[in-house]
Amino acid sequence: MKVLVIGDSCTDRFIYGTYDRLSPEAPVPVLKHTSTREMPGMAGNVAENVKAFTADVLLQTQTEHVEKIRYVDSKSNQHVLRFDIEPDRLGSGFNANNNPIALKAVRSEFDVVIISDYNKGFVDFEQSLRFTEKMQQVVYVDSKKPDISCFKNSIVKLNEKEFEIAGSTYSGCSDVIVTLGAAGAVHGTDHFRSEPAEVFDVSGAGDTFLASFAIFHSITKDVAASIKFANKCAGIAVERKGTYPISSEDIK
């Protein structure tokens, strides 16, 4: 399969350490460094998850550097602090009119098109509207926009908080799925409960859900079966340390 992923991306950096004392200068823990892990985040993590199914993945993202740094207690896996490095707005946005990749997508030269919109600026409202209006196939979207009416011909995944904010604006979309964390996901009046999992780290679990749902649904066209499959994949991701993209071995 040939897959296009569009969206804001970053580097996820996890700095692990132990803390056994408070700073004498302020009542904050002193973290003693033990290890560091780095991996692609946001849309980059979506693309990494897609690689569990196919190697033919193209990521369209910004040129500006974005980094999410998490300081984590290695004993409990408790996140002590998250420090973000990013510009106020990502200027090099996705252009639906003059971008040759967008034109290929409109001509259905990709089997699957995924938009991972963290609302940092790369996925512009007007450009998204122009792009998805032209699409002949379903576009799979995860968005943090307060208004998701710009995503036409789309299945949009939102978490509970995002749905509270943007749920009333989705009338132009094809469909909406609401993820509930450990409680699974809701589609219409149907509630799909996730299987019990030992949650170690929820970072990137929504990206895993989006990627696995998109791939499975593009093959089966079965929303219910695709949600069940995506729940299982997300369950694998949360049992691992840091931002964990599923692998082909996980799928098997």
Protein Blocks (a to p, Z undefined) as FASTA:
>chain_A
ZZddedddddddddddddfbdcfkbccdddddfbdcdddehjlmmmmmmmmmoccdcddd
dfbdcdddddddfklopafbdcddddfbdfbbcdfklmmklmmmmnopafbdcdddehno
magfklmmmmmmmpmbdcddddfbfblklmghiacdddfklmmmmmmmmmmpmbdcddeh
jnopaehjbccdddddddfblghklmmmmmmmmmmmmmnopaklmmmmmmmmmmmmmmpg
hjddddfklmZZ
